[in-house]
Amino acid sequence: MRIRRILAAVVATAALAGLGLTGVATAATAQGTHSYVTPSECRQGGGTADLTDNLCKGGTHNGEKID
């Protein structure tokens, strides 16, 4: 009987830890940077829109693709 309780506690702890990690990953993805920025967003972030490479160079959106 004692083993069943311990096993149930271990399984419950593992399940809660798994949900916690999934929640953290989801929150990080939801708050991540845009995959594409407009040329004006690039300039507002302090960068330069390089339309030949379609990349924002410099600033807060450095390396992001321009849409």
mmCIF file of the N, C-alpha and C atoms, coordinates in Angstrom:
data_MODEL
# 
_entry.id   MODEL 
# 
loop_
_atom_site.group_PDB 
_atom_site.id 
_atom_site.type_symbol 
_atom_site.label_atom_id 
_atom_site.label_alt_id 
_atom_site.label_comp_id 
_atom_site.label_asym_id 
_atom_site.label_entity_id 
_atom_site.label_seq_id 
_atom_site.pdbx_PDB_ins_code 
_atom_site.Cartn_x 
_atom_site.Cartn_y 
_atom_site.Cartn_z 
_atom_site.occupancy 
_atom_site.B_iso_or_equiv 
_atom_site.pdbx_formal_charge 
_atom_site.auth_seq_id 
_atom_site.auth_comp_id 
_atom_site.auth_asym_id 
_atom_site.auth_atom_id 
_atom_site.pdbx_PDB_model_num 
ATOM 1   N N  . MET A 1 1  ? 0.828  -1.184 0.000   1.00 0.00 ? 1  MET A N  1 
ATOM 2   C CA . MET A 1 1  ? 0.000  0.000  0.000   1.00 0.00 ? 1  MET A CA 1 
ATOM 3   C C  . MET A 1 1  ? 0.874  1.251  0.000   1.00 0.00 ? 1  MET A C  1 
ATOM 4   N N  . ARG A 1 2  ? 1.941  1.213  0.790   1.00 0.00 ? 2  ARG A N  1 
ATOM 5   C CA . ARG A 1 2  ? 2.837  2.361  0.869   1.00 0.00 ? 2  ARG A CA 1 
ATOM 6   C C  . ARG A 1 2  ? 3.511  2.616  -0.483  1.00 0.00 ? 2  ARG A C  1 
ATOM 7   N N  . ILE A 1 3  ? 3.871  1.552  -1.191  1.00 0.00 ? 3  ILE A N  1 
ATOM 8   C CA . ILE A 1 3  ? 4.529  1.688  -2.490  1.00 0.00 ? 3  ILE A CA 1 
ATOM 9   C C  . ILE A 1 3  ? 3.590  2.354  -3.493  1.00 0.00 ? 3  ILE A C  1 
ATOM 10  N N  . ARG A 1 4  ? 2.305  2.008  -3.457  1.00 0.00 ? 4  ARG A N  1 
ATOM 11  C CA . ARG A 1 4  ? 1.340  2.615  -4.363  1.00 0.00 ? 4  ARG A CA 1 
ATOM 12  C C  . ARG A 1 4  ? 1.221  4.114  -4.118  1.00 0.00 ? 4  ARG A C  1 
ATOM 13  N N  . ARG A 1 5  ? 1.222  4.529  -2.867  1.00 0.00 ? 5  ARG A N  1 
ATOM 14  C CA . ARG A 1 5  ? 1.131  5.954  -2.543  1.00 0.00 ? 5  ARG A CA 1 
ATOM 15  C C  . ARG A 1 5  ? 2.369  6.703  -3.034  1.00 0.00 ? 5  ARG A C  1 
ATOM 16  N N  . ILE A 1 6  ? 3.523  6.094  -2.801  1.00 0.00 ? 6  ILE A N  1 
ATOM 17  C CA . ILE A 1 6  ? 4.764  6.730  -3.249  1.00 0.00 ? 6  ILE A CA 1 
ATOM 18  C C  . ILE A 1 6  ? 4.787  6.823  -4.773  1.00 0.00 ? 6  ILE A C  1 
ATOM 19  N N  . LEU A 1 7  ? 4.397  5.753  -5.429  1.00 0.00 ? 7  LEU A N  1 
ATOM 20  C CA . LEU A 1 7  ? 4.370  5.746  -6.883  1.00 0.00 ? 7  LEU A CA 1 
ATOM 21  C C  . LEU A 1 7  ? 3.382  6.788  -7.420  1.00 0.00 ? 7  LEU A C  1 
ATOM 22  N N  . ALA A 1 8  ? 2.224  6.895  -6.796  1.00 0.00 ? 8  ALA A N  1 
ATOM 23  C CA . ALA A 1 8  ? 1.238  7.888  -7.218  1.00 0.00 ? 8  ALA A CA 1 
ATOM 24  C C  . ALA A 1 8  ? 1.778  9.303  -7.030  1.00 0.00 ? 8  ALA A C  1 
ATOM 25  N N  . ALA A 1 9  ? 2.494  9.530  -5.933  1.00 0.00 ? 9  ALA A N  1 
ATOM 26  C CA . ALA A 1 9  ? 3.078  10.849 -5.692  1.00 0.00 ? 9  ALA A CA 1 
ATOM 27  C C  . ALA A 1 9  ? 4.153  11.173 -6.724  1.00 0.00 ? 9  ALA A C  1 
ATOM 28  N N  . VAL A 1 10 ? 4.951  10.188 -7.087  1.00 0.00 ? 10 VAL A N  1 
ATOM 29  C CA . VAL A 1 10 ? 5.999  10.398 -8.093  1.00 0.00 ? 10 VAL A CA 1 
ATOM 30  C C  . VAL A 1 10 ? 5.381  10.704 -9.452  1.00 0.00 ? 10 VAL A C  1 
ATOM 31  N N  . VAL A 1 11 ? 4.364  9.957  -9.829  1.00 0.00 ? 11 VAL A N  1 
ATOM 32  C CA . VAL A 1 11 ? 3.695  10.185 -11.115 1.00 0.00 ? 11 VAL A CA 1 
ATOM 33  C C  . VAL A 1 11 ? 3.036  11.562 -11.137 1.00 0.00 ? 11 VAL A C  1 
ATOM 34  N N  . ALA A 1 12 ? 2.379  11.936 -10.058 1.00 0.00 ? 12 ALA A N  1 
ATOM 35  C CA . ALA A 1 12 ? 1.734  13.245 -10.000 1.00 0.00 ? 12 ALA A CA 1 
ATOM 36  C C  . ALA A 1 12 ? 2.758  14.369 -10.082 1.00 0.00 ? 12 ALA A C  1 
ATOM 37  N N  . THR A 1 13 ? 3.888  14.217 -9.401  1.00 0.00 ? 13 THR A N  1 
ATOM 38  C CA . THR A 1 13 ? 4.939  15.226 -9.450  1.00 0.00 ? 13 THR A CA 1 
ATOM 39  C C  . THR A 1 13 ? 5.513  15.351 -10.851 1.00 0.00 ? 13 THR A C  1 
ATOM 40  N N  . ALA A 1 14 ? 5.741  14.227 -11.503 1.00 0.00 ? 14 ALA A N  1 
ATOM 41  C CA . ALA A 1 14 ? 6.272  14.248 -12.870 1.00 0.00 ? 14 ALA A CA 1 
ATOM 42  C C  . ALA A 1 14 ? 5.277  14.905 -13.825 1.00 0.00 ? 14 ALA A C  1 
ATOM 43  N N  . ALA A 1 15 ? 4.007  14.618 -13.640 1.00 0.00 ? 15 ALA A N  1 
ATOM 44  C CA . ALA A 1 15 ? 2.990  15.218 -14.505 1.00 0.00 ? 15 ALA A CA 1 
ATOM 45  C C  . ALA A 1 15 ? 2.927  16.723 -14.310 1.00 0.00 ? 15 ALA A C  1 
ATOM 46  N N  . LEU A 1 16 ? 2.977  17.161 -13.076 1.00 0.00 ? 16 LEU A N  1 
ATOM 47  C CA . LEU A 1 16 ? 2.951  18.601 -12.813 1.00 0.00 ? 16 LEU A CA 1 
ATOM 48  C C  . LEU A 1 16 ? 4.202  19.291 -13.341 1.00 0.00 ? 16 LEU A C  1 
ATOM 49  N N  . ALA A 1 17 ? 5.333  18.650 -13.215 1.00 0.00 ? 17 ALA A N  1 
ATOM 50  C CA . ALA A 1 17 ? 6.579  19.226 -13.740 1.00 0.00 ? 17 ALA A CA 1 
ATOM 51  C C  . ALA A 1 17 ? 6.518  19.322 -15.255 1.00 0.00 ? 17 ALA A C  1 
ATOM 52  N N  . GLY A 1 18 ? 5.962  18.324 -15.898 1.00 0.00 ? 18 GLY A N  1 
ATOM 53  C CA . GLY A 1 18 ? 5.819  18.351 -17.351 1.00 0.00 ? 18 GLY A CA 1 
ATOM 54  C C  . GLY A 1 18 ? 4.901  19.462 -17.806 1.00 0.00 ? 18 GLY A C  1 
ATOM 55  N N  . LEU A 1 19 ? 3.807  19.653 -17.110 1.00 0.00 ? 19 LEU A N  1 
ATOM 56  C CA . LEU A 1 19 ? 2.898  20.737 -17.463 1.00 0.00 ? 19 LEU A CA 1 
ATOM 57  C C  . LEU A 1 19 ? 3.557  22.083 -17.243 1.00 0.00 ? 19 LEU A C  1 
ATOM 58  N N  . GLY A 1 20 ? 4.362  22.193 -16.203 1.00 0.00 ? 20 GLY A N  1 
ATOM 59  C CA . GLY A 1 20 ? 5.050  23.450 -15.940 1.00 0.00 ? 20 GLY A CA 1 
ATOM 60  C C  . GLY A 1 20 ? 6.026  23.793 -17.039 1.00 0.00 ? 20 GLY A C  1 
ATOM 61  N N  . LEU A 1 21 ? 6.784  22.820 -17.512 1.00 0.00 ? 21 LEU A N  1 
ATOM 62  C CA . LEU A 1 21 ? 7.735  23.072 -18.584 1.00 0.00 ? 21 LEU A CA 1 
ATOM 63  C C  . LEU A 1 21 ? 7.024  23.420 -19.883 1.00 0.00 ? 21 LEU A C  1 
ATOM 64  N N  . THR A 1 22 ? 5.916  22.754 -20.149 1.00 0.00 ? 22 THR A N  1 
ATOM 65  C CA . THR A 1 22 ? 5.155  23.059 -21.356 1.00 0.00 ? 22 THR A CA 1 
ATOM 66  C C  . THR A 1 22 ? 4.597  24.468 -21.290 1.00 0.00 ? 22 THR A C  1 
ATOM 67  N N  . GLY A 1 23 ? 4.105  24.864 -20.139 1.00 0.00 ? 23 GLY A N  1 
ATOM 68  C CA . GLY A 1 23 ? 3.580  26.220 -19.986 1.00 0.00 ? 23 GLY A CA 1 
ATOM 69  C C  . GLY A 1 23 ? 4.644  27.269 -20.182 1.00 0.00 ? 23 GLY A C  1 
ATOM 70  N N  . VAL A 1 24 ? 5.843  27.016 -19.675 1.00 0.00 ? 24 VAL A N  1 
ATOM 71  C CA . VAL A 1 24 ? 6.938  27.970 -19.849 1.00 0.00 ? 24 VAL A CA 1 
ATOM 72  C C  . VAL A 1 24 ? 7.313  28.072 -21.317 1.00 0.00 ? 24 VAL A C  1 
ATOM 73  N N  . ALA A 1 25 ? 7.381  26.960 -22.024 1.00 0.00 ? 25 ALA A N  1 
ATOM 74  C CA . ALA A 1 25 ? 7.724  26.981 -23.440 1.00 0.00 ? 25 ALA A CA 1 
ATOM 75  C C  . ALA A 1 25 ? 6.664  27.713 -24.246 1.00 0.00 ? 25 ALA A C  1 
ATOM 76  N N  . THR A 1 26 ? 5.405  27.501 -23.907 1.00 0.00 ? 26 THR A N  1 
ATOM 77  C CA . THR A 1 26 ? 4.325  28.186 -24.610 1.00 0.00 ? 26 THR A CA 1 
ATOM 78  C C  . THR A 1 26 ? 4.388  29.685 -24.364 1.00 0.00 ? 26 THR A C  1 
ATOM 79  N N  . ALA A 1 27 ? 4.640  30.091 -23.140 1.00 0.00 ? 27 ALA A N  1 
ATOM 80  C CA . ALA A 1 27 ? 4.727  31.506 -22.825 1.00 0.00 ? 27 ALA A CA 1 
ATOM 81  C C  . ALA A 1 27 ? 5.900  32.152 -23.548 1.00 0.00 ? 27 ALA A C  1 
ATOM 82  N N  . ALA A 1 28 ? 7.013  31.464 -23.638 1.00 0.00 ? 28 ALA A N  1 
ATOM 83  C CA . ALA A 1 28 ? 8.179  32.022 -24.335 1.00 0.00 ? 28 ALA A CA 1 
ATOM 84  C C  . ALA A 1 28 ? 7.886  32.186 -25.819 1.00 0.00 ? 28 ALA A C  1 
ATOM 85  N N  . THR A 1 29 ? 7.182  31.239 -26.403 1.00 0.00 ? 29 THR A N  1 
ATOM 86  C CA . THR A 1 29 ? 6.842  31.328 -27.814 1.00 0.00 ? 29 THR A CA 1 
ATOM 87  C C  . THR A 1 29 ? 5.853  32.457 -28.056 1.00 0.00 ? 29 THR A C  1 
ATOM 88  N N  . ALA A 1 30 ? 4.879  32.604 -27.194 1.00 0.00 ? 30 ALA A N  1 
ATOM 89  C CA . ALA A 1 30 ? 3.871  33.641 -27.378 1.00 0.00 ? 30 ALA A CA 1 
ATOM 90  C C  . ALA A 1 30 ? 4.464  35.028 -27.226 1.00 0.00 ? 30 ALA A C  1 
ATOM 91  N N  . GLN A 1 31 ? 5.504  35.189 -26.426 1.00 0.00 ? 31 GLN A N  1 
ATOM 92  C CA . GLN A 1 31 ? 6.096  36.495 -26.206 1.00 0.00 ? 31 GLN A CA 1 
ATOM 93  C C  . GLN A 1 31 ? 7.342  36.702 -27.050 1.00 0.00 ? 31 GLN A C  1 
ATOM 94  N N  . GLY A 1 32 ? 7.645  35.776 -27.940 1.00 0.00 ? 32 GLY A N  1 
ATOM 95  C CA . GLY A 1 32 ? 8.842  35.890 -28.765 1.00 0.00 ? 32 GLY A CA 1 
ATOM 96  C C  . GLY A 1 32 ? 8.714  37.008 -29.784 1.00 0.00 ? 32 GLY A C  1 
ATOM 97  N N  . THR A 1 33 ? 9.791  37.247 -30.503 1.00 0.00 ? 33 THR A N  1 
ATOM 98  C CA . THR A 1 33 ? 9.797  38.305 -31.500 1.00 0.00 ? 33 THR A CA 1 
ATOM 99  C C  . THR A 1 33 ? 9.037  37.875 -32.740 1.00 0.00 ? 33 THR A C  1 
ATOM 100 N N  . HIS A 1 34 ? 8.658  38.837 -33.553 1.00 0.00 ? 34 HIS A N  1 
ATOM 101 C CA . HIS A 1 34 ? 7.990  38.551 -34.812 1.00 0.00 ? 34 HIS A CA 1 
ATOM 102 C C  . HIS A 1 34 ? 8.954  37.831 -35.740 1.00 0.00 ? 34 HIS A C  1 
ATOM 103 N N  . SER A 1 35 ? 8.425  36.979 -36.597 1.00 0.00 ? 35 SER A N  1 
ATOM 104 C CA . SER A 1 35 ? 9.293  36.347 -37.569 1.00 0.00 ? 35 SER A CA 1 
ATOM 105 C C  . SER A 1 35 ? 9.509  37.277 -38.761 1.00 0.00 ? 35 SER A C  1 
ATOM 106 N N  . TYR A 1 36 ? 8.572  38.192 -38.994 1.00 0.00 ? 36 TYR A N  1 
ATOM 107 C CA . TYR A 1 36 ? 8.688  39.177 -40.051 1.00 0.00 ? 36 TYR A CA 1 
ATOM 108 C C  . TYR A 1 36 ? 8.389  40.558 -39.483 1.00 0.00 ? 36 TYR A C  1 
ATOM 109 N N  . VAL A 1 37 ? 9.086  41.560 -39.983 1.00 0.00 ? 37 VAL A N  1 
ATOM 110 C CA . VAL A 1 37 ? 8.820  42.937 -39.598 1.00 0.00 ? 37 VAL A CA 1 
ATOM 111 C C  . VAL A 1 37 ? 8.637  43.769 -40.859 1.00 0.00 ? 37 VAL A C  1 
ATOM 112 N N  . THR A 1 38 ? 7.952  44.881 -40.735 1.00 0.00 ? 38 THR A N  1 
ATOM 113 C CA . THR A 1 38 ? 7.820  45.805 -41.854 1.00 0.00 ? 38 THR A CA 1 
ATOM 114 C C  . THR A 1 38 ? 9.040  46.723 -41.876 1.00 0.00 ? 38 THR A C  1 
ATOM 115 N N  . PRO A 1 39 ? 9.309  47.350 -43.008 1.00 0.00 ? 39 PRO A N  1 
ATOM 116 C CA . PRO A 1 39 ? 10.442 48.276 -43.055 1.00 0.00 ? 39 PRO A CA 1 
ATOM 117 C C  . PRO A 1 39 ? 10.342 49.396 -42.013 1.00 0.00 ? 39 PRO A C  1 
ATOM 118 N N  . SER A 1 40 ? 9.124  49.871 -41.751 1.00 0.00 ? 40 SER A N  1 
ATOM 119 C CA . SER A 1 40 ? 8.981  50.941 -40.761 1.00 0.00 ? 40 SER A CA 1 
ATOM 120 C C  . SER A 1 40 ? 9.231  50.419 -39.346 1.00 0.00 ? 40 SER A C  1 
ATOM 121 N N  . GLU A 1 41 ? 8.822  49.182 -39.054 1.00 0.00 ? 41 GLU A N  1 
ATOM 122 C CA . GLU A 1 41 ? 9.114  48.596 -37.740 1.00 0.00 ? 41 GLU A CA 1 
ATOM 123 C C  . GLU A 1 41 ? 10.618 48.439 -37.558 1.00 0.00 ? 41 GLU A C  1 
ATOM 124 N N  . CYS A 1 42 ? 11.303 48.074 -38.621 1.00 0.00 ? 42 CYS A N  1 
ATOM 125 C CA . CYS A 1 42 ? 12.758 47.937 -38.563 1.00 0.00 ? 42 CYS A CA 1 
ATOM 126 C C  . CYS A 1 42 ? 13.400 49.284 -38.240 1.00 0.00 ? 42 CYS A C  1 
ATOM 127 N N  . ARG A 1 43 ? 12.976 50.338 -38.920 1.00 0.00 ? 43 ARG A N  1 
ATOM 128 C CA . ARG A 1 43 ? 13.530 51.681 -38.674 1.00 0.00 ? 43 ARG A CA 1 
ATOM 129 C C  . ARG A 1 43 ? 13.179 52.177 -37.281 1.00 0.00 ? 43 ARG A C  1 
ATOM 130 N N  . GLN A 1 44 ? 11.953 51.911 -36.829 1.00 0.00 ? 44 GLN A N  1 
ATOM 131 C CA . GLN A 1 44 ? 11.550 52.342 -35.491 1.00 0.00 ? 44 GLN A CA 1 
ATOM 132 C C  . GLN A 1 44 ? 12.359 51.636 -34.410 1.00 0.00 ? 44 GLN A C  1 
ATOM 133 N N  . GLY A 1 45 ? 12.819 50.431 -34.690 1.00 0.00 ? 45 GLY A N  1 
ATOM 134 C CA . GLY A 1 45 ? 13.641 49.692 -33.743 1.00 0.00 ? 45 GLY A CA 1 
ATOM 135 C C  . GLY A 1 45 ? 15.111 50.079 -33.807 1.00 0.00 ? 45 GLY A C  1 
ATOM 136 N N  . GLY A 1 46 ? 15.429 51.040 -34.651 1.00 0.00 ? 46 GLY A N  1 
ATOM 137 C CA . GLY A 1 46 ? 16.806 51.511 -34.739 1.00 0.00 ? 46 GLY A CA 1 
ATOM 138 C C  . GLY A 1 46 ? 17.633 50.809 -35.791 1.00 0.00 ? 46 GLY A C  1 
ATOM 139 N N  . GLY A 1 47 ? 17.004 50.062 -36.665 1.00 0.00 ? 47 GLY A N  1 
ATOM 140 C CA . GLY A 1 47 ? 17.741 49.333 -37.698 1.00 0.00 ? 47 GLY A CA 1 
ATOM 141 C C  . GLY A 1 47 ? 17.572 49.954 -39.065 1.00 0.00 ? 47 GLY A C  1 
ATOM 142 N N  . THR A 1 48 ? 18.198 49.311 -40.035 1.00 0.00 ? 48 THR A N  1 
ATOM 143 C CA . THR A 1 48 ? 18.105 49.734 -41.425 1.00 0.00 ? 48 THR A CA 1 
ATOM 144 C C  . THR A 1 48 ? 17.508 48.585 -42.230 1.00 0.00 ? 48 THR A C  1 
ATOM 145 N N  . ALA A 1 49 ? 16.492 48.899 -43.027 1.00 0.00 ? 49 ALA A N  1 
ATOM 146 C CA . ALA A 1 49 ? 15.835 47.882 -43.838 1.00 0.00 ? 49 ALA A CA 1 
ATOM 147 C C  . ALA A 1 49 ? 16.655 47.640 -45.098 1.00 0.00 ? 49 ALA A C  1 
ATOM 148 N N  . ASP A 1 50 ? 17.257 46.464 -45.213 1.00 0.00 ? 50 ASP A N  1 
ATOM 149 C CA . ASP A 1 50 ? 18.024 46.087 -46.398 1.00 0.00 ? 50 ASP A CA 1 
ATOM 150 C C  . ASP A 1 50 ? 17.095 45.282 -47.300 1.00 0.00 ? 50 ASP A C  1 
ATOM 151 N N  . LEU A 1 51 ? 16.559 45.942 -48.328 1.00 0.00 ? 51 LEU A N  1 
ATOM 152 C CA . LEU A 1 51 ? 15.562 45.295 -49.171 1.00 0.00 ? 51 LEU A CA 1 
ATOM 153 C C  . LEU A 1 51 ? 16.188 44.363 -50.199 1.00 0.00 ? 51 LEU A C  1 
ATOM 154 N N  . THR A 1 52 ? 17.501 44.440 -50.406 1.00 0.00 ? 52 THR A N  1 
ATOM 155 C CA . THR A 1 52 ? 18.130 43.493 -51.331 1.00 0.00 ? 52 THR A CA 1 
ATOM 156 C C  . THR A 1 52 ? 18.217 42.105 -50.696 1.00 0.00 ? 52 THR A C  1 
ATOM 157 N N  . ASP A 1 53 ? 18.487 42.060 -49.388 1.00 0.00 ? 53 ASP A N  1 
ATOM 158 C CA . ASP A 1 53 ? 18.544 40.783 -48.671 1.00 0.00 ? 53 ASP A CA 1 
ATOM 159 C C  . ASP A 1 53 ? 17.251 40.475 -47.918 1.00 0.00 ? 53 ASP A C  1 
ATOM 160 N N  . ASN A 1 54 ? 16.319 41.440 -47.906 1.00 0.00 ? 54 ASN A N  1 
ATOM 161 C CA . ASN A 1 54 ? 15.070 41.327 -47.142 1.00 0.00 ? 54 ASN A CA 1 
ATOM 162 C C  . ASN A 1 54 ? 15.333 41.052 -45.670 1.00 0.00 ? 54 ASN A C  1 
ATOM 163 N N  . LEU A 1 55 ? 16.296 41.775 -45.100 1.00 0.00 ? 55 LEU A N  1 
ATOM 164 C CA . LEU A 1 55 ? 16.631 41.634 -43.689 1.00 0.00 ? 55 LEU A CA 1 
ATOM 165 C C  . LEU A 1 55 ? 16.693 43.002 -43.037 1.00 0.00 ? 55 LEU A C  1 
ATOM 166 N N  . CYS A 1 56 ? 16.383 43.018 -41.755 1.00 0.00 ? 56 CYS A N  1 
ATOM 167 C CA . CYS A 1 56 ? 16.567 44.216 -40.938 1.00 0.00 ? 56 CYS A CA 1 
ATOM 168 C C  . CYS A 1 56 ? 17.958 44.111 -40.327 1.00 0.00 ? 56 CYS A C  1 
ATOM 169 N N  . LYS A 1 57 ? 18.761 45.144 -40.557 1.00 0.00 ? 57 LYS A N  1 
ATOM 170 C CA . LYS A 1 57 ? 20.135 45.108 -40.052 1.00 0.00 ? 57 LYS A CA 1 
ATOM 171 C C  . LYS A 1 57 ? 20.305 46.143 -38.964 1.00 0.00 ? 57 LYS A C  1 
ATOM 172 N N  . GLY A 1 58 ? 20.673 45.666 -37.779 1.00 0.00 ? 58 GLY A N  1 
ATOM 173 C CA . GLY A 1 58 ? 20.870 46.534 -36.626 1.00 0.00 ? 58 GLY A CA 1 
ATOM 174 C C  . GLY A 1 58 ? 19.580 46.738 -35.846 1.00 0.00 ? 58 GLY A C  1 
ATOM 175 N N  . GLY A 1 59 ? 19.691 47.372 -34.706 1.00 0.00 ? 59 GLY A N  1 
ATOM 176 C CA . GLY A 1 59 ? 18.530 47.682 -33.882 1.00 0.00 ? 59 GLY A CA 1 
ATOM 177 C C  . GLY A 1 59 ? 17.948 46.466 -33.177 1.00 0.00 ? 59 GLY A C  1 
ATOM 178 N N  . THR A 1 60 ? 16.726 46.627 -32.712 1.00 0.00 ? 60 THR A N  1 
ATOM 179 C CA . THR A 1 60 ? 16.090 45.563 -31.934 1.00 0.00 ? 60 THR A CA 1 
ATOM 180 C C  . THR A 1 60 ? 15.595 44.401 -32.799 1.00 0.00 ? 60 THR A C  1 
ATOM 181 N N  . HIS A 1 61 ? 15.436 44.616 -34.098 1.00 0.00 ? 61 HIS A N  1 
ATOM 182 C CA . HIS A 1 61 ? 14.949 43.562 -35.000 1.00 0.00 ? 61 HIS A CA 1 
ATOM 183 C C  . HIS A 1 61 ? 16.080 43.018 -35.873 1.00 0.00 ? 61 HIS A C  1 
ATOM 184 N N  . ASN A 1 62 ? 17.299 43.120 -35.424 1.00 0.00 ? 62 ASN A N  1 
ATOM 185 C CA . ASN A 1 62 ? 18.463 42.713 -36.204 1.00 0.00 ? 62 ASN A CA 1 
ATOM 186 C C  . ASN A 1 62 ? 18.347 41.260 -36.666 1.00 0.00 ? 62 ASN A C  1 
ATOM 187 N N  . GLY A 1 63 ? 18.477 41.047 -37.988 1.00 0.00 ? 63 GLY A N  1 
ATOM 188 C CA . GLY A 1 63 ? 18.451 39.703 -38.549 1.00 0.00 ? 63 GLY A CA 1 
ATOM 189 C C  . GLY A 1 63 ? 17.072 39.180 -38.890 1.00 0.00 ? 63 GLY A C  1 
ATOM 190 N N  . GLU A 1 64 ? 16.030 39.910 -38.529 1.00 0.00 ? 64 GLU A N  1 
ATOM 191 C CA . GLU A 1 64 ? 14.680 39.438 -38.845 1.00 0.00 ? 64 GLU A CA 1 
ATOM 192 C C  . GLU A 1 64 ? 14.339 39.749 -40.298 1.00 0.00 ? 64 GLU A C  1 
ATOM 193 N N  . LYS A 1 65 ? 13.528 38.890 -40.887 1.00 0.00 ? 65 LYS A N  1 
ATOM 194 C CA . LYS A 1 65 ? 13.135 39.079 -42.283 1.00 0.00 ? 65 LYS A CA 1 
ATOM 195 C C  . LYS A 1 65 ? 12.137 40.215 -42.397 1.00 0.00 ? 65 LYS A C  1 
ATOM 196 N N  . ILE A 1 66 ? 12.204 40.890 -43.527 1.00 0.00 ? 66 ILE A N  1 
ATOM 197 C CA . ILE A 1 66 ? 11.285 42.001 -43.794 1.00 0.00 ? 66 ILE A CA 1 
ATOM 198 C C  . ILE A 1 66 ? 10.176 41.491 -44.693 1.00 0.00 ? 66 ILE A C  1 
ATOM 199 N N  . ASP A 1 67 ? 8.968  41.808 -44.312 1.00 0.00 ? 67 ASP A N  1 
ATOM 200 C CA . ASP A 1 67 ? 7.789  41.377 -45.069 1.00 0.00 ? 67 ASP A CA 1 
ATOM 201 C C  . ASP A 1 67 ? 7.395  42.458 -46.045 1.00 0.00 ? 67 ASP A C  1 
# 
